[in-house]
């Protein structure tokens, strides 16, 4: 009996070892990777370790590498060089390397669309059902692409024809898709494209639950780096995907970098767009703006744009959130990010870069894999209460100054507001004050709305419009006027050829003397005319803005 028990124990041990052995396989580049993957799919092997340093994993089979069972693909730890994936079929109709039809985690590899051993690949990773409905993808599949390089995807190889890193086909219904710590370079069209939802049925079906693109660099992309569509039903009744695009560096790429359409839950933040170029010839119409997102609940914050290029008909807003989305314009910058050597592909931030601490919550802008220096800058964070602006001397770049800079702060109230006080790391009621940025600094500038003066007992006997003061001015000035009776009052500003450039007041005002402060920081130098209208009274005077 004891011998039988030992035999059973031994058999169970061998069986469990075999099961464990089937959890992963080691694959060298001497194998046709198609055969290795087919074996892994058939035997439900969940991890494929690539064992050849710098090896080329490919096949001459006419089918793509098809992920039909959950899979992790990664190099064996310690490899000196990344393994490379391409496809070596002679048939030019084979244009994709991987088709993802089930859960996939792939990391630490290179996808090369123009390798010497391929005729030219159009797609690195495609997900969903093909034109013939095969293979059927798993509903809710999760895809994670980490620490990978996608390079040189052009259908006709080496710079001709469309090419994509990640592309969703018709009908995808995925779970969470993450592209993180990746480099995507030299693409003949959009780098990440998920846009087929407008062809879905029903129309309120989204292509995934969550999309995260983070800590990734895009270089030399012919169209958008990220192009994503929610469903065509934009009503509040539908729940859109959560889309997060953060800490992205985009260099030497087409004008339009992101277009997120009809999606209520999009967050774009901590982005650097630099050294732009016009889009590829097939996408020449996409040279009008940099980023657009749509619908309530979507927001753009903390974006730096430098040396961008637009087509002959640029959009009025380079960065916009339409249909109810929001853009925090106070965190849209235009400074040189100060790369180490952008011309030679080194986008590492120098210690002096204003991109440090200018991100959301004083994080850095751009791909974090480039933010490796010890910064020599420090942030001065400004909170505005009420309506007004703050002028910095010297100028603040992003949120930062070189460490130990002595900064003069000047408060400029908006129209009909007055400055009240500074608080935080500097306290004062003077309109100008100074602070040394020798650590993280936080300051609040408070403004209050002006109240009407001399009402009731001192009602003026007539209407009048005073000369603004100071005049000339830069950038703020004060305008005083009196009203004899209550009534709808407008105060409008026109340029020298009579075009309306600002409406300072358009409301019903009580009789009395009124003082309004006007901030012209958004206007160019020149002569302007301001016109007061109330109860049939009209008066016009001239002012001069000198910068």
C-alpha positions as CSV (number, residue, x, y, z in Angstrom):
1,X,0.0,0.0,0.0
2,X,2.8,2.4,0.9
3,X,4.6,1.6,-2.4
4,X,1.4,2.4,-4.3
5,X,1.0,5.7,-2.4
6,X,4.7,6.6,-3.3
7,X,4.0,5.8,-7.0
8,X,0.9,8.0,-7.0
9,X,2.8,10.8,-5.4
10,X,5.6,10.5,-8.0
11,X,3.1,10.5,-10.9
12,X,1.4,13.6,-9.5
13,X,4.7,15.3,-9.1
14,X,5.8,14.6,-12.7
15,X,2.3,15.7,-13.9
16,X,2.6,19.0,-11.9
17,X,6.1,19.6,-13.3
18,X,4.8,19.1,-16.8
19,X,2.0,21.5,-16.1
20,X,4.5,24.0,-14.7
21,X,6.8,23.5,-17.7
22,X,4.0,24.3,-20.0
23,X,3.5,27.8,-18.4
24,X,6.5,29.1,-20.4
25,X,8.8,28.3,-23.2
26,X,12.2,29.6,-24.3
27,X,12.5,30.5,-27.9
28,X,15.7,31.5,-29.8
29,X,15.7,33.2,-33.2
30,X,16.8,30.0,-34.8
31,X,13.2,28.9,-34.7
32,X,10.5,30.1,-37.0
33,X,8.5,32.2,-34.5
34,X,5.2,31.2,-36.2
35,X,5.8,27.6,-35.2
36,X,6.8,28.6,-31.7
37,X,3.7,30.8,-31.3
38,X,1.4,28.1,-32.8
39,X,2.8,25.6,-30.2
40,X,2.2,28.1,-27.4
41,X,-1.4,28.8,-28.5
42,X,-2.2,25.1,-28.9
43,X,-0.7,24.2,-25.5
44,X,-1.9,27.3,-23.6
45,X,1.6,28.4,-22.8
46,X,1.2,31.8,-21.2
47,X,4.7,33.2,-21.4
48,X,7.2,33.1,-24.3
49,X,10.8,34.1,-23.3
50,X,13.0,35.4,-26.2
51,X,16.5,34.2,-25.6
52,X,18.6,35.6,-28.4
53,X,20.2,39.0,-27.7
54,X,19.4,41.2,-30.7
55,X,17.8,38.2,-32.4
56,X,15.4,38.6,-35.3
57,X,12.1,36.8,-34.6
58,X,10.3,36.3,-37.9
59,X,8.6,33.8,-40.2
60,X,8.1,33.3,-43.9
61,X,4.6,32.0,-43.3
62,X,1.9,34.0,-45.1
63,X,-0.2,34.5,-41.9
64,X,0.5,37.1,-39.2
65,X,1.5,36.1,-35.6
66,X,-1.9,35.5,-34.1
67,X,-2.4,35.8,-30.3
68,X,-5.4,33.5,-29.7
69,X,-4.7,32.6,-26.0
70,X,-3.5,34.9,-23.2
71,X,0.2,35.5,-23.7
72,X,3.2,37.3,-22.2
73,X,6.1,37.9,-24.7
74,X,9.4,39.3,-23.3
75,X,13.2,38.8,-23.4
76,X,14.9,36.6,-20.9
77,X,16.3,38.9,-18.2
78,X,19.9,39.9,-18.9
79,X,19.9,40.1,-22.7
80,X,22.3,42.8,-23.9
81,X,20.1,43.8,-26.9
82,X,16.4,43.9,-27.5
83,X,15.0,41.1,-29.7
84,X,13.5,42.3,-33.0
85,X,10.1,41.3,-34.5
86,X,9.4,41.5,-38.2
87,X,7.7,39.4,-40.9
88,X,9.6,37.8,-43.8
89,X,6.8,36.6,-46.0
90,X,7.6,37.1,-49.7
91,X,3.9,37.8,-50.4
92,X,3.5,41.5,-50.4
93,X,-0.1,41.2,-49.2
94,X,1.2,40.2,-45.8
95,X,1.3,43.6,-44.1
96,X,1.0,43.0,-40.3
97,X,3.3,41.5,-37.8
98,X,0.9,40.6,-34.9
99,X,-2.9,40.2,-34.8
100,X,-4.1,40.5,-31.2
101,X,-7.2,38.4,-30.5
102,X,-6.7,37.7,-26.8
103,X,-4.9,39.1,-23.7
104,X,-1.4,40.2,-24.5
105,X,1.5,41.7,-22.6
106,X,4.6,42.4,-24.7
107,X,7.6,44.2,-23.5
108,X,11.3,45.0,-24.1
109,X,11.2,44.3,-27.9
110,X,11.6,46.1,-31.2
111,X,9.0,46.0,-33.9
112,X,10.8,46.8,-37.2
113,X,8.6,47.4,-40.2
114,X,11.4,48.0,-42.7
115,X,14.0,45.4,-41.5
116,X,16.3,43.9,-44.1
117,X,14.3,40.6,-43.8
118,X,10.9,42.0,-44.7
119,X,9.3,43.5,-47.8
120,X,7.8,46.2,-45.6
121,X,5.1,46.1,-42.9
122,X,2.1,48.4,-42.6
123,X,1.1,47.3,-39.1
124,X,3.0,46.3,-36.0
125,X,0.0,45.3,-33.7
126,X,-3.6,45.0,-35.0
127,X,-6.5,44.1,-32.9
128,X,-10.0,42.8,-33.8
129,X,-11.6,40.9,-36.6
130,X,-10.3,41.0,-40.1
131,X,-12.4,41.6,-43.3
132,X,-13.3,37.9,-43.4
133,X,-14.4,37.9,-39.7
134,X,-11.4,35.8,-38.6
135,X,-10.0,35.6,-36.0
136,X,-12.8,36.4,-33.6
137,X,-11.2,38.5,-30.8
138,X,-11.9,38.1,-27.1
139,X,-14.4,40.6,-25.7
140,X,-12.7,42.6,-22.9
141,X,-9.2,41.5,-23.9
142,X,-6.4,43.5,-22.2
143,X,-3.4,44.6,-24.1
144,X,-0.2,46.0,-22.5
145,X,2.8,47.2,-24.5
146,X,5.7,48.3,-22.3
147,X,9.2,49.4,-23.0
148,X,9.0,48.6,-26.7
149,X,10.4,50.4,-29.8
150,X,8.2,50.7,-33.0
151,X,10.2,51.8,-36.0
152,X,10.0,52.3,-39.7
153,X,6.4,51.2,-40.6
154,X,5.7,52.1,-44.2
155,X,3.8,49.7,-46.4
156,X,6.3,50.2,-49.2
157,X,9.3,50.2,-46.9
158,X,11.7,52.9,-45.7
159,X,9.4,55.9,-46.0
160,X,6.8,55.3,-48.6
161,X,3.2,54.3,-47.9
162,X,1.1,54.2,-44.7
163,X,2.2,52.6,-41.5
164,X,0.9,52.2,-37.9
165,X,2.2,51.0,-34.5
166,X,-1.2,50.1,-33.0
167,X,-4.4,49.8,-35.1
168,X,-7.9,48.7,-34.1
169,X,-10.0,47.0,-36.7
170,X,-13.8,47.0,-37.0
171,X,-15.8,45.7,-34.0
172,X,-13.1,45.6,-31.3
173,X,-14.5,45.5,-27.7
174,X,-11.4,45.5,-25.5
175,X,-10.8,46.1,-21.9
176,X,-7.7,48.0,-20.9
177,X,-5.1,49.0,-23.4
178,X,-1.8,50.4,-22.2
179,X,1.1,51.8,-24.2
180,X,3.8,52.8,-21.8
181,X,7.5,53.6,-21.8
182,X,7.7,53.1,-25.5
183,X,9.4,54.8,-28.5
184,X,7.4,55.1,-31.7
185,X,9.3,56.5,-34.6
186,X,9.0,56.8,-38.4
187,X,5.4,56.0,-39.1
188,X,3.7,56.5,-42.5
189,X,0.4,57.5,-40.9
190,X,-1.2,57.6,-37.4
191,X,1.0,55.9,-34.7
192,X,-2.0,54.8,-32.6
193,X,-5.4,54.6,-34.5
194,X,-8.7,53.5,-33.0
195,X,-11.4,55.1,-35.1
196,X,-13.7,52.4,-36.5
197,X,-16.4,52.9,-33.9
198,X,-18.3,55.2,-36.3
199,X,-18.9,52.0,-38.4
200,X,-20.1,49.9,-35.4
201,X,-23.5,48.7,-34.8
202,X,-25.1,49.6,-32.4
203,X,-23.8,53.1,-32.6
204,X,-23.2,53.4,-28.9
205,X,-20.6,50.6,-28.7
206,X,-17.2,51.7,-27.7
207,X,-14.0,50.0,-28.8
208,X,-12.4,49.6,-25.3
209,X,-13.0,50.5,-21.6
210,X,-9.6,52.2,-20.9
211,X,-6.8,53.6,-23.1
212,X,-3.6,54.8,-21.4
213,X,-0.7,56.1,-23.4
214,X,2.0,57.2,-21.0
215,X,5.8,58.0,-20.8
216,X,6.1,57.5,-24.6
217,X,8.0,59.4,-27.3
218,X,6.8,59.9,-30.8
219,X,9.3,61.0,-33.5
220,X,8.7,61.5,-37.3
221,X,5.0,60.6,-37.4
222,X,3.3,61.4,-40.6
223,X,-0.2,62.1,-39.0
224,X,-1.6,62.0,-35.5
225,X,0.3,60.3,-32.7
226,X,-3.0,59.3,-31.2
227,X,-6.3,59.3,-33.2
228,X,-9.2,57.9,-31.2
229,X,-13.0,58.0,-31.7
230,X,-15.7,57.4,-29.1
231,X,-19.0,56.2,-30.4
232,X,-21.2,58.6,-32.4
233,X,-23.8,58.8,-29.6
234,X,-22.7,61.9,-27.7
235,X,-25.6,62.0,-25.3
236,X,-25.1,61.9,-21.5
237,X,-26.8,58.5,-21.5
238,X,-23.7,56.6,-22.9
239,X,-20.6,55.9,-20.9
240,X,-17.5,56.6,-22.9
241,X,-14.0,55.1,-22.5
242,X,-11.5,56.5,-20.1
243,X,-8.6,57.9,-22.1
244,X,-5.5,59.2,-20.5
245,X,-2.6,60.5,-22.5
246,X,0.1,61.9,-20.2
247,X,3.9,62.5,-20.2
248,X,4.3,62.4,-23.9
249,X,7.2,63.8,-25.9
250,X,6.5,64.5,-29.6
251,X,9.3,65.7,-31.9
252,X,9.7,66.2,-35.6
253,X,6.1,65.1,-36.3
254,X,3.1,66.2,-38.2
255,X,1.1,69.3,-37.1
256,X,-1.9,67.4,-35.7
257,X,-0.6,65.3,-32.9
258,X,-3.8,64.2,-31.2
259,X,-7.5,64.0,-32.2
260,X,-9.8,62.4,-29.6
261,X,-13.4,62.5,-31.1
262,X,-16.7,62.2,-29.2
263,X,-15.2,60.9,-26.0
264,X,-16.4,62.3,-22.6
265,X,-13.6,61.1,-20.4
266,X,-10.4,62.2,-22.0
267,X,-7.4,63.6,-20.0
268,X,-4.4,65.0,-21.9
269,X,-1.6,66.4,-19.8
270,X,2.2,66.8,-19.4
271,X,2.9,66.9,-23.1
272,X,5.8,68.4,-25.1
273,X,5.3,69.1,-28.8
274,X,8.5,70.3,-30.5
275,X,10.2,70.9,-33.8
276,X,7.1,70.1,-35.9
277,X,6.7,69.5,-39.5
278,X,3.9,69.3,-42.0
279,X,2.0,66.0,-42.3
280,X,2.6,63.4,-45.0
281,X,1.3,64.0,-48.4
282,X,-1.7,61.7,-47.8
283,X,-2.7,63.7,-44.8
284,X,-2.0,67.2,-46.0
285,X,-5.4,68.5,-44.6
286,X,-4.2,67.8,-41.0
287,X,-1.9,70.8,-40.7
288,X,-4.4,73.1,-39.0
289,X,-4.0,72.4,-35.2
290,X,-2.0,70.5,-32.7
291,X,-4.5,68.8,-30.3
292,X,-8.3,68.6,-30.2
293,X,-10.5,66.7,-27.7
294,X,-14.3,66.7,-27.3
295,X,-17.2,66.6,-25.0
296,X,-17.7,67.4,-21.3
297,X,-15.4,65.7,-18.8
298,X,-12.5,66.0,-21.2
299,X,-9.6,68.3,-20.4
300,X,-6.2,69.4,-21.6
301,X,-3.6,70.8,-19.2
302,X,0.2,71.4,-19.0
303,X,1.3,71.3,-22.6
304,X,4.4,73.0,-24.1
305,X,4.6,73.8,-27.8
306,X,7.9,74.8,-29.4
307,X,8.8,75.5,-33.0
308,X,5.6,74.1,-34.4
309,X,4.6,74.3,-38.1
310,X,1.1,74.9,-39.5
311,X,-0.4,74.7,-43.0
312,X,-1.7,77.7,-45.0
313,X,-5.1,77.7,-43.1
314,X,-4.3,77.2,-39.4
315,X,-7.1,76.8,-36.9
316,X,-7.9,79.7,-34.6
317,X,-7.0,77.5,-31.7
318,X,-3.9,75.2,-31.9
319,X,-5.0,73.4,-28.8
320,X,-8.8,73.1,-28.2
321,X,-11.5,71.2,-26.4
322,X,-14.8,71.5,-28.2
323,X,-18.4,70.4,-27.5
324,X,-18.0,71.1,-23.8
325,X,-14.4,70.0,-23.1
326,X,-11.9,72.3,-21.3
327,X,-8.4,73.6,-21.8
328,X,-6.5,75.2,-19.0
329,X,-4.8,78.0,-21.0
330,X,-2.7,79.1,-18.0
331,X,-0.8,75.8,-18.4
332,X,-0.3,76.0,-22.1
333,X,3.3,77.1,-22.6
334,X,5.6,78.0,-25.5
335,X,9.2,77.6,-24.2
336,X,12.2,75.8,-25.6
337,X,12.3,72.5,-23.7
338,X,16.1,72.5,-23.9
339,X,16.9,69.0,-25.1
340,X,20.4,67.7,-25.0
341,X,20.7,67.1,-28.7
342,X,17.3,66.9,-30.6
343,X,19.0,66.9,-34.0
344,X,20.6,63.6,-33.1
345,X,17.7,62.1,-31.3
346,X,18.8,62.9,-27.7
347,X,15.6,64.4,-26.2
348,X,16.9,64.2,-22.6
349,X,16.1,67.4,-20.7
350,X,19.0,69.5,-19.6
351,X,19.2,70.5,-16.0
352,X,18.0,74.0,-17.0
353,X,14.9,72.8,-18.8
354,X,11.7,74.6,-17.8
355,X,9.9,71.3,-18.5
356,X,10.9,70.2,-15.0
357,X,8.2,71.0,-12.4
358,X,5.9,72.6,-15.1
359,X,3.7,69.5,-15.3
360,X,0.5,68.7,-13.5
361,X,1.1,69.1,-9.7
362,X,4.7,70.1,-10.4
363,X,5.6,66.9,-12.2
364,X,7.7,67.1,-15.4
365,X,6.5,67.6,-18.9
366,X,7.2,65.0,-21.5
367,X,8.3,61.4,-21.5
368,X,9.7,60.6,-18.0
369,X,12.4,58.5,-19.6
370,X,14.1,61.7,-20.7
371,X,13.7,63.5,-17.4
372,X,16.8,62.1,-15.7
373,X,18.9,65.2,-14.9
374,X,19.0,66.9,-11.6
375,X,17.1,70.1,-12.2
376,X,18.7,73.5,-11.6
377,X,15.3,75.2,-11.7
378,X,12.6,75.6,-9.1
379,X,8.8,76.3,-9.4
380,X,7.0,79.4,-8.4
381,X,3.3,78.4,-8.4
382,X,0.7,81.2,-8.7
383,X,-2.9,80.9,-7.7
384,X,-5.3,83.7,-8.9
385,X,-8.4,84.5,-6.8
386,X,-10.8,86.7,-8.7
387,X,-9.9,88.0,-12.1
388,X,-6.5,89.3,-13.0
389,X,-3.0,88.4,-14.1
390,X,0.5,88.5,-12.7
391,X,3.5,89.9,-14.6
392,X,6.9,88.3,-13.7
393,X,10.2,90.0,-14.0
394,X,12.3,88.2,-15.2
395,X,9.7,86.2,-17.2
396,X,8.6,82.9,-15.8
397,X,9.1,79.9,-18.2
398,X,6.5,77.3,-17.5
399,X,6.2,77.4,-13.7
400,X,9.9,77.8,-13.0
401,X,12.9,80.1,-12.6
402,X,16.6,79.3,-12.2
403,X,17.2,78.5,-8.6
404,X,17.7,81.6,-6.4
405,X,16.2,84.1,-8.9
406,X,14.9,87.3,-7.3
407,X,11.5,87.8,-9.0
408,X,9.4,90.9,-9.1
409,X,5.6,90.2,-9.2
410,X,3.2,92.8,-10.5
411,X,-0.6,92.3,-10.2
412,X,-2.7,93.4,-13.1
413,X,-6.5,93.4,-12.4
414,X,-9.0,92.5,-15.1
415,X,-11.6,95.0,-16.1
416,X,-13.8,96.1,-13.2
417,X,-11.5,94.3,-10.7
418,X,-9.0,95.7,-8.2
419,X,-5.9,94.0,-6.6
420,X,-6.3,93.2,-2.9
421,X,-3.2,91.3,-1.6
422,X,-0.5,88.7,-2.0
423,X,-0.4,85.7,0.3
424,X,1.4,82.4,0.8
425,X,5.2,82.6,0.6
426,X,5.0,86.4,0.2
427,X,2.5,88.7,2.0
428,X,1.8,92.2,0.9
429,X,-0.9,94.6,-0.3
430,X,1.4,96.4,-2.7
431,X,0.6,95.9,-6.3
432,X,4.2,94.9,-6.9
433,X,6.4,92.8,-4.6
434,X,9.4,90.5,-4.9
435,X,10.3,87.0,-3.9
436,X,13.5,84.8,-4.1
437,X,12.8,81.4,-5.6
438,X,15.2,79.4,-3.5
439,X,12.8,76.5,-2.9
440,X,9.3,75.5,-4.0
441,X,7.3,78.6,-3.7
442,X,3.5,79.1,-3.6
443,X,1.9,82.5,-3.9
444,X,-1.8,83.7,-4.2
445,X,-2.8,86.9,-5.9
446,X,-6.2,88.1,-4.8
447,X,-8.5,90.4,-6.8
448,X,-11.9,91.8,-6.0
449,X,-14.6,93.1,-8.2
450,X,-14.9,96.9,-8.1
451,X,-18.0,98.3,-6.4
452,X,-19.9,101.3,-7.8
453,X,-19.2,104.6,-6.1
454,X,-21.2,107.7,-5.3
455,X,-24.6,106.1,-5.9
456,X,-27.9,107.5,-4.5
457,X,-27.2,110.8,-2.7
458,X,-24.6,111.9,-5.2
459,X,-26.4,111.0,-8.5
460,X,-24.6,113.0,-11.3
461,X,-26.6,115.6,-13.1
462,X,-25.5,114.2,-16.5
463,X,-23.6,111.6,-18.4
464,X,-19.9,111.8,-19.0
465,X,-16.9,109.7,-20.1
466,X,-13.5,110.5,-18.8
467,X,-10.1,110.1,-20.4
468,X,-8.5,106.8,-19.5
469,X,-5.4,106.9,-17.3
470,X,-2.6,106.3,-17.6
471,X,-2.5,107.1,-21.3
472,X,-0.4,105.8,-23.0
473,X,-0.6,102.6,-21.0
474,X,0.8,99.0,-20.8
475,X,-1.1,96.8,-20.3
476,X,-3.8,98.1,-17.9
477,X,-5.7,101.3,-17.7
478,X,-8.6,102.9,-15.8
479,X,-11.8,104.3,-17.4
480,X,-14.2,106.5,-15.4
481,X,-17.7,107.5,-16.4
482,X,-20.9,108.8,-14.9
483,X,-24.5,107.8,-15.5
484,X,-27.5,110.0,-14.7
485,X,-30.1,107.2,-14.9
486,X,-30.2,103.5,-14.6
487,X,-30.0,101.7,-17.9
488,X,-28.3,99.2,-20.1
489,X,-24.8,100.4,-20.6
490,X,-22.1,99.2,-23.0
491,X,-18.4,100.1,-23.1
492,X,-16.7,98.8,-26.3
493,X,-13.2,99.0,-27.7
494,X,-12.5,99.5,-31.4
495,X,-9.3,99.5,-33.4
496,X,-8.3,102.4,-35.8
497,X,-10.3,100.9,-38.7
498,X,-13.4,100.5,-36.6
499,X,-13.4,96.8,-35.8
500,X,-14.7,95.8,-32.4
501,X,-11.9,94.2,-30.4
502,X,-13.4,94.0,-26.9
503,X,-16.6,94.5,-25.0
504,X,-15.6,95.8,-21.6
505,X,-19.2,96.3,-20.3
506,X,-22.6,95.1,-21.4
507,X,-25.0,95.2,-18.5
508,X,-27.6,97.2,-16.7
509,X,-25.9,99.8,-14.3
510,X,-27.3,102.0,-11.7
511,X,-26.8,105.8,-11.8
512,X,-23.6,107.1,-10.3
513,X,-19.9,107.3,-10.9
514,X,-18.3,104.2,-12.2
515,X,-14.6,103.1,-12.4
516,X,-13.6,100.2,-14.5
517,X,-10.1,98.7,-14.9
518,X,-9.3,97.4,-18.4
519,X,-6.5,94.9,-19.1
520,X,-5.2,95.0,-22.7
521,X,-2.5,92.3,-22.3
522,X,-4.2,90.4,-25.2
523,X,-4.0,93.3,-27.6
524,X,-1.2,94.6,-29.9
525,X,0.4,98.0,-29.5
526,X,-1.5,100.8,-31.2
527,X,-4.3,103.4,-31.1
528,X,-7.8,102.3,-29.9
529,X,-11.1,104.0,-29.4
530,X,-13.5,103.3,-26.5
531,X,-17.2,104.0,-26.8
532,X,-19.7,104.5,-24.0
533,X,-23.4,104.1,-24.8
534,X,-26.3,104.4,-22.2
535,X,-29.9,105.6,-22.5
536,X,-29.1,107.3,-25.8
537,X,-25.9,108.9,-24.5
538,X,-22.8,108.2,-26.7
539,X,-19.3,109.3,-26.1
540,X,-16.0,108.2,-27.8
541,X,-12.4,108.8,-26.7
542,X,-9.0,107.7,-27.9
543,X,-6.4,105.6,-26.0
544,X,-2.9,104.4,-26.8
545,X,-1.4,101.0,-25.9
546,X,2.4,101.0,-26.0
547,X,4.4,97.9,-25.3
